[in-house]
Amino acid sequence: MNRTPHLIIPAILCSVTAFANANTLSDESAIEKITVEASPTANKLPVGTFDSPISNLEYDPRVDLQSRNMAEAQADVTIRGGIFENTGFRVGSATLLDPQSGHYFAEIPIAPQMLSGPDVLTGADNALYGMNSSVGTVSFGWKPIITGGSVSLGTGTNDFNLQSIHAAKNTQLDSLANYTLGFEGEYSHSQSDGTIDNGDHDFSRASARVQLASEHSQTDLFYGSQDKFFGWPNLYTPFGVNETEDLETRLWMLNHKQNYADNSNFEVSAYYRTHDDHYIYSRENPSAFEAFHKSEVKSLGLSGRHAQSDALAINYSAQFIDDSIESTTLENNFTSRKYYKLSILPQYTIALNNQQLTFRLGAAYDDTNRDDAEVSAIGDITLNTQNSDGTAQTLYLSYAQASQVAGYTAIGGSDSGGLFRSNYNLERETTSNLELGLLLDEQTWQLNSAIFYRKDNNLTDWTFNFDSTSARFANPVDIDTAGVEFLATKHFDTAKLIASYTYLHKSENYGAADIDASFYALNFPDHRLTLGAVYNPTDILEFRIDNEWRTQHKNALRNGSDNALFTQLTLKITPPQLSNLFITLAADNLWDESFEEIPGTPGRGEQYTLSATYSW
């Protein structure tokens, strides 16, 4: 019986899903797979705080992370020249949504030790599995619990300090044959004065889960709590003011994965999320302007793959979201919404000796109780070749449509004044993406490449006018984006090299003349290069380095150069005399690059840390 392999390459292209649904990315038994170790970054841990699910994405060539203070403080994750609200964050089968603004999508109070990924879904996969994220989705799965743990302590420049502990226990159940019961918990805290003046932070996270697992199923019950305070000059406004945010995020999630029959599986996810935000415009004069927001989200998601035969399978996904918000700045005429999505993508596979030709064609249906519904087409054709020497090639062509609706800050606030001016006329955003990709998997190297063309209609952007007292306006824009992506990984005996190049070109039409600058839609790199390396000269020493060079599209709000070079360097020392202990010396922004990742918002400074970790 021929099985359908799934090619897992955590790299630039995520629409490589010719042979199975993305729900199985973290499932080790559902489908026979070829796994290629091709991590897109050399470093795994951040330098200025404890790690989070979005840590080190700023050096990941698959995404462009635009941070305020640092990635773990306020991270706008964009994909292929989109904006932060075009990117969704999916855990299990459910996309985590924040109704106020996409700025808070990445507030995920889950310890990274509990998650697999991140896998970046674009094109057909994003259209199939994404929810209200028209360009891309960063997808995570729940890992099996393995007995063990670690404790870390760190110190560094700018009065930085770090404490983190993680522990897990997995036991075989006598009362339930072939089942294991696992418990896992984590607590992390960090604080510092910041890499620039008024850039201080104080973060803490506590997360825990219980897991019941067998050979064919895994059920996880999770609770996470995260509290973050941070400051930054010009955090959201370009007026030279020291702003602050105080965030509290709580997440309950229940997730169940089940394999059945041959090559069939499903995953059900339910969550309840609350997010409180206290924003102060001026820390020196808090009464000048402050805002309170409290959002609440309930969601149920389902995705899976049902194999009718070796040749025919049905990929599917569905999600329901019910959200609401209490706010001191919204007009209270748009403070709740219900979202619905259903997508079905049948696939047919033809076996051709050492090749497989797979056709997928389906559609997605999006609707809310406040907006017009949209039906989107999804399809791709993939040719996969498996050679006798273990090498493989994948060639694919895909076309996918997707849509989403604007967040409450864009559509539910004042449209006549204030710092952040809304637009009541914003309509559903639609996206069409055409893509051609080639993946090569050789003995000691891999290459992922793609060329794509995307049309965004009615994209909600935030713009600026130099004659206005408002910091930003919500405006619709039609944008055509063309792009080329390459990612190569080369393995040596004691080293690994990772290199990438991305080119983007945009043509935009705002339909208005009073726009001087764009904070997001036109904040993108024309050219971007990354180069990473991992080097193990001995069993005691390990060097990891990530570099990113970019030339950013010109923007009237940006101060300083449009070119930037960032470097993160880590030295890990494992003394043979001290079992299970390693010491890490790390540096981020090694050249003290002052590039403004968000136009008008100061860039981060240098950070050096020393940490020690003991594991068991």
C-alpha positions as CSV (number, residue, x, y, z in Angstrom):
1,M,0.0,0.0,0.0
2,N,1.4,3.4,-1.0
3,R,1.4,6.0,1.7
4,T,1.4,9.7,1.2
5,P,4.6,11.3,2.6
6,H,4.5,14.8,4.2
7,L,7.5,16.9,3.6
8,I,8.2,19.0,6.7
9,I,10.7,21.8,6.1
10,P,10.5,24.6,8.7
11,A,11.8,27.2,6.3
12,I,10.7,30.0,4.0
13,L,7.9,28.0,2.2
14,C,5.1,26.7,4.2
15,S,2.8,25.9,1.3
16,V,4.6,22.6,0.8
17,T,1.6,20.7,2.0
18,A,1.0,18.7,-1.1
19,F,0.6,15.4,0.8
20,A,-1.1,16.0,4.1
21,N,-2.7,18.6,6.2
22,A,-0.7,21.0,8.4
23,N,-2.6,19.7,11.4
24,T,-0.2,16.7,11.4
25,L,3.0,18.7,11.5
26,S,3.4,17.8,15.2
27,D,1.9,14.4,14.9
28,E,4.6,11.7,14.8
29,S,2.4,8.7,13.9
30,A,-0.4,9.9,11.7
31,I,1.5,9.9,8.4
32,E,4.8,8.6,7.1
33,K,7.1,11.6,6.8
34,I,10.4,12.8,5.6
35,T,11.9,15.2,8.2
36,V,14.6,17.6,7.2
37,E,16.4,19.5,10.0
38,A,16.5,22.9,8.4
39,S,15.9,25.4,11.2
40,P,15.8,28.9,9.7
41,T,17.7,30.5,12.6
42,A,20.9,29.5,14.4
43,N,19.9,30.9,17.8
44,K,16.9,29.5,19.7
45,L,16.8,31.8,22.7
46,P,16.4,35.6,23.0
47,V,19.0,37.8,24.7
48,G,17.0,40.4,26.6
49,T,14.3,38.3,28.3
50,F,13.0,34.7,28.7
51,D,12.0,32.9,25.6
52,S,8.4,33.0,24.2
53,P,6.8,31.4,21.1
54,I,7.8,34.4,18.9
55,S,11.4,34.6,20.2
56,N,14.1,34.9,17.4
57,L,11.6,35.3,14.7
58,E,13.3,38.6,13.9
59,Y,16.1,36.5,12.3
60,D,13.7,34.1,10.7
61,P,13.7,34.7,6.9
62,R,10.1,33.4,6.7
63,V,8.8,36.4,8.5
64,D,9.6,40.1,9.1
65,L,9.3,40.9,12.8
66,Q,8.9,44.6,13.6
67,S,9.5,45.2,17.3
68,R,9.0,48.0,19.8
69,N,11.5,47.7,22.7
70,M,12.1,44.0,21.8
71,A,10.3,41.2,20.1
72,E,8.9,39.8,23.4
73,A,7.7,43.3,24.4
74,Q,5.6,44.3,21.4
75,A,6.0,42.1,18.2
76,D,4.3,42.9,14.9
77,V,4.9,39.7,12.9
78,T,4.5,40.2,9.2
79,I,4.7,37.7,6.4
80,R,5.6,38.4,2.7
81,G,5.1,42.1,3.0
82,G,1.8,41.9,4.7
83,I,1.0,43.8,8.0
84,F,0.7,42.6,11.5
85,E,-3.1,42.0,11.3
86,N,-2.6,39.8,8.2
87,T,-0.7,37.3,10.4
88,G,-2.5,34.8,12.6
89,F,-1.1,32.6,15.5
90,R,-2.6,29.1,15.6
91,V,-2.2,26.7,18.4
92,G,-3.6,23.2,17.7
93,S,-6.6,23.9,15.4
94,A,-7.5,27.3,16.7
95,T,-6.3,30.8,15.8
96,L,-5.7,33.1,18.8
97,L,-7.5,36.3,18.2
98,D,-7.5,39.7,19.9
99,P,-10.4,41.9,18.9
100,Q,-8.8,45.2,19.8
101,S,-5.7,45.0,17.5
102,G,-3.4,42.6,15.8
103,H,-0.6,44.2,18.0
104,Y,-1.6,41.7,20.7
105,F,-2.0,38.5,18.6
106,A,1.5,37.4,19.7
107,E,0.6,37.7,23.4
108,I,0.7,33.9,23.9
109,P,1.3,32.9,27.6
110,I,2.6,29.4,26.7
111,A,6.1,28.2,27.5
112,P,7.9,27.3,24.2
113,Q,9.0,24.0,25.8
114,M,5.3,22.9,25.5
115,L,5.0,23.7,21.8
116,S,6.3,22.4,18.5
117,G,6.9,24.8,15.7
118,P,6.7,27.6,14.6
119,D,5.5,26.4,11.2
120,V,4.7,29.3,8.9
121,L,1.7,28.7,6.7
122,T,1.2,30.7,3.5
123,G,-0.7,30.4,0.3
124,A,-3.1,27.4,0.2
125,D,-2.2,26.2,3.7
126,N,-3.0,29.6,5.2
127,A,-6.3,29.8,3.2
128,L,-7.2,26.3,4.5
129,Y,-6.2,26.6,8.2
130,G,-5.9,30.3,8.9
131,M,-8.6,32.3,10.5
132,N,-9.0,36.1,9.9
133,S,-5.4,36.1,8.7
134,S,-5.3,36.7,5.0
135,V,-1.5,36.5,4.3
136,G,0.0,34.0,6.7
137,T,-0.3,32.0,9.9
138,V,2.4,31.0,12.5
139,S,1.2,27.6,13.6
140,F,2.2,25.7,16.8
141,G,1.3,22.2,18.0
142,W,1.3,20.6,21.5
143,K,4.3,18.5,22.2
144,P,4.2,15.2,24.1
145,I,5.3,15.7,27.7
146,I,8.7,14.2,28.5
147,T,10.0,13.8,32.1
148,G,12.7,16.4,32.8
149,G,13.2,20.0,33.6
150,S,15.6,23.0,33.9
151,V,16.3,26.1,35.9
152,S,18.0,29.2,34.6
153,L,19.4,32.3,36.1
154,G,20.7,35.3,34.1
155,T,22.2,38.8,34.4
156,G,23.4,41.4,32.0
157,T,23.8,44.9,31.0
158,N,21.1,47.5,31.6
159,D,20.5,45.9,35.0
160,F,19.0,42.9,33.4
161,N,18.1,39.8,35.4
162,L,16.3,36.6,34.6
163,Q,14.8,33.6,36.5
164,S,13.1,30.6,34.9
165,I,12.1,27.1,36.0
166,H,10.5,24.4,34.0
167,A,9.6,20.8,35.1
168,A,7.6,17.9,33.5
169,K,6.7,14.4,34.7
170,N,5.2,11.7,32.5
171,T,4.0,8.4,34.0
172,Q,2.5,5.2,32.7
173,L,-1.1,4.6,33.9
174,D,-1.7,1.1,35.4
175,S,-5.5,1.6,35.4
176,L,-5.6,2.6,31.7
177,A,-3.5,0.4,29.4
178,N,-1.2,2.1,26.9
179,Y,-2.0,5.6,28.3
180,T,0.4,8.0,30.0
181,L,-0.5,10.9,32.2
182,G,1.8,14.0,32.2
183,F,2.1,17.2,34.2
184,E,4.2,20.2,33.1
185,G,4.7,23.6,34.6
186,E,6.9,26.7,34.1
187,Y,7.5,30.1,35.6
188,S,9.7,32.8,34.1
189,H,10.5,36.4,35.0
190,S,12.8,39.1,33.7
191,Q,13.3,42.8,34.1
192,S,15.8,45.5,33.0
193,D,16.2,49.2,32.6
194,G,16.1,48.8,28.8
195,T,18.6,49.2,26.0
196,I,17.6,52.9,25.6
197,D,16.3,55.5,28.1
198,N,12.6,54.8,29.1
199,G,12.8,51.4,27.5
200,D,12.5,49.4,30.8
201,H,10.5,46.1,31.1
202,D,9.2,43.8,33.8
203,F,7.7,40.5,32.5
204,S,6.4,37.3,34.2
205,R,4.7,34.2,32.9
206,A,3.3,31.1,34.6
207,S,1.9,28.2,32.5
208,A,0.9,24.6,33.3
209,R,-0.8,21.7,31.5
210,V,-2.1,18.2,32.1
211,Q,-1.8,15.6,29.3
212,L,-3.4,12.2,28.7
213,A,-1.7,10.5,25.7
214,S,-1.7,7.1,24.0
215,E,-0.3,5.8,20.7
216,H,-3.1,7.3,18.7
217,S,-4.3,10.2,20.8
218,Q,-3.2,13.2,22.9
219,T,-5.4,15.4,25.1
220,D,-4.0,18.6,26.7
221,L,-5.6,20.9,29.3
222,F,-3.6,24.2,29.6
223,Y,-3.7,27.4,31.6
224,G,-1.3,30.3,31.1
225,S,-1.0,33.7,32.7
226,Q,1.3,36.5,31.5
227,D,1.9,40.0,32.9
228,K,4.1,42.5,31.0
229,F,5.0,46.1,31.7
230,F,7.2,48.0,29.3
231,G,8.0,51.5,28.1
232,W,9.4,52.9,24.9
233,P,9.7,56.4,23.4
234,N,7.2,56.8,20.5
235,L,5.8,53.4,21.2
236,Y,2.7,54.1,18.9
237,T,3.0,57.8,18.2
238,P,5.7,59.9,16.4
239,F,5.5,62.9,18.8
240,G,8.6,62.4,21.0
241,V,6.7,61.1,24.0
242,N,7.7,58.3,26.5
243,E,4.8,55.8,26.3
244,T,4.1,52.7,28.4
245,E,1.9,49.6,28.3
246,D,0.8,47.2,31.0
247,L,-0.6,43.9,29.6
248,E,-2.3,41.0,31.3
249,T,-3.1,37.9,29.3
250,R,-4.9,34.8,30.5
251,L,-5.5,31.7,28.4
252,W,-7.4,28.4,29.0
253,M,-7.1,25.8,26.3
254,L,-8.4,22.2,25.8
255,N,-6.9,20.3,22.9
256,H,-7.5,16.8,21.6
257,K,-5.7,15.0,18.7
258,Q,-6.8,11.7,17.3
259,N,-5.5,9.4,14.6
260,Y,-7.8,6.8,13.1
261,A,-7.8,4.3,10.2
262,D,-5.0,4.8,7.7
263,N,-3.6,8.3,7.3
264,S,-6.7,9.9,8.9
265,N,-6.8,12.2,11.9
266,F,-8.6,15.2,13.5
267,E,-7.8,17.8,16.1
268,V,-10.3,19.8,18.2
269,S,-9.2,22.9,20.1
270,A,-11.3,25.1,22.4
271,Y,-10.0,28.2,24.3
272,Y,-11.0,31.1,26.5
273,R,-8.7,34.1,26.4
274,T,-8.8,37.5,28.2
275,H,-6.4,40.4,27.5
276,D,-6.2,43.6,29.6
277,D,-4.3,46.6,28.3
278,H,-3.5,49.8,30.1
279,Y,-1.8,52.3,27.7
280,I,-0.3,55.6,28.9
281,Y,0.6,58.1,26.3
282,S,3.1,60.0,28.5
283,R,4.7,58.4,31.6
284,E,5.7,61.9,32.8
285,N,2.1,63.1,32.6
286,P,-0.2,60.0,32.8
287,S,-3.4,62.1,33.0
288,A,-2.8,63.6,29.5
289,F,-4.1,60.4,27.8
290,E,-4.6,56.9,29.0
291,A,-6.7,54.0,27.7
292,F,-8.0,50.8,29.2
293,H,-9.1,47.8,27.1
294,K,-10.4,44.5,28.2
295,S,-11.0,41.9,25.6
296,E,-12.6,38.4,25.9
297,V,-12.5,35.7,23.3
298,K,-14.1,32.2,23.2
299,S,-13.3,29.9,20.3
300,L,-13.8,26.3,19.0
301,G,-11.7,24.9,16.2
302,L,-11.6,21.7,14.3
303,S,-9.2,20.5,11.5
304,G,-8.3,17.2,10.1
305,R,-7.7,14.8,7.2
306,H,-9.9,11.9,6.2
307,A,-8.4,9.5,3.7
308,Q,-11.0,7.8,1.5
309,S,-8.3,5.7,-0.2
310,D,-4.6,5.8,-1.0
311,A,-5.4,8.3,-3.7
312,L,-8.3,10.4,-2.4
313,A,-8.3,12.4,0.9
314,I,-10.3,15.3,2.3
315,N,-8.6,18.1,4.2
316,Y,-10.9,20.3,6.3
317,S,-10.9,23.0,8.9
318,A,-13.6,25.0,10.8
319,Q,-13.5,27.6,13.5
320,F,-16.0,29.7,15.5
321,I,-14.9,32.8,17.5
322,D,-17.0,34.9,19.8
323,D,-15.3,38.0,21.1
324,S,-16.2,41.2,23.0
325,I,-14.3,44.3,24.3
326,E,-14.7,46.9,27.0
327,S,-12.8,50.1,26.2
328,T,-12.5,53.7,27.3
329,T,-11.6,54.8,23.7
330,L,-14.1,52.9,21.5
331,E,-17.4,54.4,20.6
332,N,-19.3,51.4,22.0
333,N,-21.2,50.9,18.8
334,F,-18.9,48.0,17.7
335,T,-17.7,46.0,20.7
336,S,-18.6,42.4,19.9
337,R,-18.5,40.1,16.9
338,K,-19.0,36.4,16.0
339,Y,-16.8,34.9,13.3
340,Y,-17.3,31.7,11.3
341,K,-15.1,29.8,8.9
342,L,-15.3,26.5,7.1
343,S,-12.8,25.3,4.6
344,I,-12.7,22.0,2.6
345,L,-9.8,21.0,0.4
346,P,-10.1,17.5,-1.3
347,Q,-6.8,16.1,-2.7
348,Y,-6.2,13.4,-5.3
349,T,-2.7,11.7,-5.6
350,I,-1.4,9.8,-8.6
351,A,1.6,7.5,-8.0
352,L,4.2,7.6,-10.8
353,N,7.1,5.2,-10.0
354,N,9.2,7.3,-7.7
355,Q,7.0,10.4,-8.0
356,Q,3.7,11.5,-6.7
357,L,1.5,14.1,-8.4
358,T,-1.1,15.7,-6.1
359,F,-4.0,17.9,-7.0
360,R,-5.9,19.9,-4.4
361,L,-9.0,22.0,-5.1
362,G,-11.5,23.4,-2.7
363,A,-12.9,26.5,-1.1
364,A,-13.3,28.4,2.2
365,Y,-16.3,30.3,3.5
366,D,-15.8,33.2,5.9
367,D,-18.6,35.1,7.7
368,T,-19.4,37.3,10.7
369,N,-22.6,38.6,12.2
370,R,-21.5,42.2,11.2
371,D,-19.8,41.8,7.8
372,D,-20.6,40.4,4.4
373,A,-19.6,36.7,3.8
374,E,-16.9,35.7,1.4
375,V,-16.2,32.5,-0.5
376,S,-12.6,31.9,-1.4
377,A,-11.0,29.4,-3.9
378,I,-8.0,27.2,-2.9
379,G,-6.0,25.0,-5.1
380,D,-2.5,23.7,-5.9
381,I,-0.6,21.1,-7.9
382,T,2.5,19.4,-6.5
383,L,5.0,17.0,-8.0
384,N,7.2,15.2,-5.5
385,T,10.1,13.0,-6.5
386,Q,11.8,10.6,-4.1
387,N,15.1,9.3,-5.3
388,S,16.8,6.0,-4.4
389,D,19.7,7.8,-2.8
390,G,17.4,9.5,-0.3
391,T,17.3,12.9,-2.0
392,A,14.0,14.5,-3.0
393,Q,12.6,17.4,-5.1
394,T,9.2,19.1,-4.8
395,L,7.7,21.5,-7.4
396,Y,4.4,23.1,-6.8
397,L,2.0,25.8,-8.2
398,S,-0.7,27.2,-6.0
399,Y,-3.5,29.8,-6.1
400,A,-5.3,30.7,-3.0
401,Q,-7.8,33.4,-1.9
402,A,-8.3,34.5,1.7
403,S,-10.2,37.2,3.5
404,Q,-10.5,38.9,6.9
405,V,-12.2,41.8,8.7
406,A,-10.7,44.8,10.5
407,G,-10.0,45.0,14.3
408,Y,-12.0,47.2,16.6
409,T,-9.4,49.9,17.0
410,A,-9.5,50.4,13.2
411,I,-13.3,50.4,12.9
412,G,-14.8,51.0,16.3
413,G,-13.2,54.2,17.7
414,S,-13.6,57.9,16.9
415,D,-13.5,58.8,13.2
416,S,-13.2,62.5,13.8
417,G,-10.2,63.0,16.2
418,G,-8.0,61.5,18.9
419,L,-4.6,59.9,18.7
420,F,-5.9,56.8,16.8
421,R,-8.6,57.7,14.3
422,S,-10.9,54.9,13.1
423,N,-12.7,54.5,9.8
424,Y,-16.3,53.3,9.8
425,N,-16.3,52.6,6.1
426,L,-13.7,49.7,6.2
427,E,-14.9,46.7,4.3
428,R,-13.8,43.0,4.3
429,E,-10.3,42.6,3.1
430,T,-9.6,40.1,0.4
431,T,-6.3,38.5,-0.8
432,S,-5.3,36.5,-3.9
433,N,-2.0,34.7,-4.0
434,L,-0.3,33.0,-7.0
435,E,2.9,31.1,-6.2
436,L,5.4,28.8,-7.8
437,G,7.9,27.0,-5.6
438,L,10.8,24.5,-5.8
439,L,12.3,22.6,-2.9
440,L,15.5,20.5,-3.1
441,D,16.5,18.1,-0.4
442,E,20.0,16.7,-0.9
443,Q,22.3,14.7,1.3
444,T,24.0,17.6,3.1
445,W,22.0,20.6,1.9
446,Q,18.5,21.9,1.3
447,L,17.1,24.7,-0.8
448,N,13.6,26.2,-0.6
449,S,12.6,28.8,-3.2
450,A,9.5,30.5,-4.3
451,I,8.2,33.3,-6.5
452,F,4.8,34.8,-5.7
453,Y,2.3,37.6,-6.7
454,R,-0.3,38.7,-4.3
455,K,-3.2,41.2,-4.7
456,D,-4.6,42.8,-1.5
457,N,-7.9,44.6,-1.8
458,N,-9.3,46.9,0.9
459,L,-6.3,46.2,3.2
460,T,-6.6,48.1,6.4
461,D,-3.5,50.2,6.9
462,W,-2.5,52.9,9.5
463,T,-1.3,56.1,7.8
464,F,0.1,59.5,8.9
465,N,-0.5,63.1,7.8
466,F,2.1,65.7,8.9
467,D,-0.6,68.4,9.2
468,S,-2.9,66.4,11.6
469,T,-2.9,66.2,15.4
470,S,-3.9,62.5,15.2
471,A,-1.0,59.9,15.4
472,R,-2.5,57.6,12.8
473,F,-5.5,57.0,10.6
474,A,-7.1,53.7,9.5
475,N,-7.3,53.7,5.7
476,P,-8.1,51.1,3.1
477,V,-5.5,50.4,0.4
478,D,-5.2,48.2,-2.6
479,I,-1.7,46.7,-3.0
480,D,-0.1,44.4,-5.5
481,T,3.0,42.6,-4.0
482,A,5.6,40.6,-6.0
483,G,8.2,38.6,-4.2
484,V,11.1,36.1,-4.5
485,E,12.4,33.9,-1.6
486,F,15.4,31.7,-1.3
487,L,16.5,29.7,1.8
488,A,19.5,27.4,1.8
489,T,20.9,25.2,4.6
490,K,24.3,23.4,4.4
491,H,25.4,20.8,6.9
492,F,29.1,20.1,7.7
493,D,30.7,17.7,10.2
494,T,30.9,20.3,13.0
495,A,28.9,23.2,11.6
496,K,25.7,24.3,9.8
497,L,25.2,27.3,7.6
498,I,21.8,29.0,6.9
499,A,21.4,31.7,4.3
500,S,18.4,33.4,2.8
501,Y,17.5,36.2,0.4
502,T,14.1,37.9,0.0
503,Y,13.0,40.5,-2.6
504,L,9.7,42.4,-2.4
505,H,8.1,45.0,-4.7
506,K,4.8,46.8,-4.1
507,S,2.5,49.1,-6.0
508,E,-0.2,50.7,-3.9
509,N,-3.4,52.8,-4.4
510,Y,-4.9,54.5,-1.3
511,G,-7.5,56.5,-3.3
512,A,-6.6,59.6,-1.1
513,A,-4.2,62.5,-1.3
514,D,-3.8,63.4,2.4
515,I,-1.4,60.4,3.2
516,D,2.2,61.3,3.9
517,A,3.4,58.0,5.3
518,S,2.4,54.4,6.1
519,F,3.3,52.8,9.4
520,Y,2.8,49.2,8.2
521,A,1.7,48.4,4.6
522,L,4.6,50.3,3.1
523,N,7.1,49.4,5.9
524,F,8.9,46.5,4.2
525,P,12.4,45.5,3.0
526,D,13.0,45.8,-0.7
527,H,16.0,43.4,-0.1
528,R,16.7,41.3,2.9
529,L,19.6,38.8,3.6
530,T,20.1,36.5,6.5
531,L,23.1,34.4,7.4
532,G,23.3,32.1,10.4
533,A,25.8,29.5,11.5
534,V,26.2,26.9,14.3
535,Y,29.7,25.7,15.0
536,N,30.8,23.0,17.5
537,P,34.6,23.0,17.6
538,T,34.6,20.8,20.7
539,D,32.1,19.1,23.0
540,I,32.6,22.0,25.4
541,L,32.0,25.0,23.1
542,E,29.2,25.9,20.7
543,F,29.0,29.1,18.8
544,R,25.7,30.4,17.3
545,I,25.4,33.5,15.1
546,D,22.5,35.1,13.3
547,N,22.9,38.1,10.9
548,E,20.2,40.1,9.1
549,W,20.9,42.8,6.6
550,R,18.1,44.8,4.9
551,T,17.5,47.8,2.8
552,Q,14.1,49.1,3.8
553,H,11.6,50.9,1.5
554,K,11.8,54.6,2.0
555,N,9.4,56.1,4.5
556,A,8.9,59.8,5.3
557,L,8.5,59.0,9.0
558,R,11.8,57.1,9.4
559,N,14.7,58.8,11.1
560,G,18.2,57.7,10.1
561,S,19.3,55.1,7.5
562,D,17.0,52.8,5.5
563,N,19.8,50.1,5.7
564,A,20.4,48.0,8.8
565,L,22.7,45.2,10.0
566,F,21.7,43.2,13.1
567,T,23.8,40.4,14.7
568,Q,23.0,38.0,17.5
569,L,26.0,36.0,18.8
570,T,25.9,33.2,21.5
571,L,28.7,31.2,23.1
572,K,27.5,28.1,25.0
573,I,30.0,26.5,27.4
574,T,29.3,23.0,28.8
575,P,32.0,22.3,31.5
576,P,32.7,18.5,31.6
577,Q,33.2,18.7,35.4
578,L,29.7,20.0,36.0
579,S,27.1,17.5,34.7
580,N,23.9,18.9,33.2
581,L,25.1,22.5,33.5
582,F,25.8,24.9,30.7
583,I,26.8,28.6,30.7
584,T,25.8,31.0,28.0
585,L,27.3,34.3,26.9
586,A,25.1,36.2,24.5
587,A,24.9,39.5,22.6
588,D,22.1,41.0,20.6
589,N,22.4,44.0,18.2
590,L,26.1,43.6,18.4
591,W,26.8,46.7,16.2
592,D,24.4,48.9,18.2
593,E,22.2,49.4,15.1
594,S,19.7,52.2,15.6
595,F,17.4,51.3,12.7
596,E,13.7,52.2,13.2
597,E,11.8,48.9,12.6
598,I,8.6,50.9,13.0
599,P,8.9,54.3,11.2
600,G,9.3,57.0,13.9
601,T,9.9,54.5,16.7
602,P,13.5,54.3,18.0
603,G,15.3,51.0,17.4
604,R,16.6,48.8,20.2
605,G,20.2,49.1,21.6
606,E,22.9,46.6,22.5
607,Q,22.2,43.9,25.1
608,Y,24.8,41.5,26.6
609,T,23.8,38.7,29.0
610,L,25.4,35.9,31.1
611,S,23.2,33.0,32.1
612,A,23.5,29.5,33.6
613,T,21.1,26.6,33.1
614,Y,20.9,23.3,35.0
615,S,18.8,20.6,33.5
616,W,17.6,17.2,34.6
